[in-house]
Amino acid sequence: VLDHEPPVILTPAATTLNARPVITWQSIPGAIRYELLVSNLSTGVNQFINRTNLTGTSFTPSENLGIGRYRTWVRAVDALERPGFWSVPK
């Protein structure tokens, strides 16, 4: 059961020029995978949600994100497929 604080997003920094920034977060005990949401604040569109294969604590987009402002959230999912709380956005 994920009854503790949500993950903390560690990178990227608040501003990056990298079109494919590596997004990292702290691991959560009991998590078997993570869900990641990246929202494009410039267009109002959710860029992607990765719900299936994210078992580590980092993710690099396979395509350039493009110029704009983005917000990222991550949450842990336990062995019973119960998600924890979403992180504070970064």
Summary of the structure (lengths in Angstrom):
residues: 90
radius of gyration: 12.8
end to end distance: 24.8
largest distance: 38.3
contacts: 232
relative contact order: 0.35
helix: 0%
strand: 38%
